[in-house]
């Protein structure tokens, strides 16, 4: 699964737009991608972290305390 297959990119609702401290989340069957909004100028070369849906769900559960 390459980052170019991820679609539906959206900014996190918890990002701080005034400091341009945003992350974007994209998805594909069996994958969730995370990228830094500030690196948009890099285009296709922008680094993307790709996780399984289970790993991403575990991460979210941890940082939100299960809320």
C-alpha positions, 0 to 999 in steps of 0.5 A: 500500500503506497501513500498515493492510494490514500484518499479523502484527506481531511484536517484534524479537527483538533489541529491548531490552524493559527500556528499551522500545526495541522495533520491530515488523515487519509484512508484506503481499504486496510490503511490509514495515512497521516501527513503534515499539512505544512509540507504541502509544497512537497507534493507527491514527495510529502512524507506519509505515515501509514498504519493499519486501521487497528493500529490507528484505532489503538493510537486514538484510544490511547491519546483520547483516554477512550473518550 
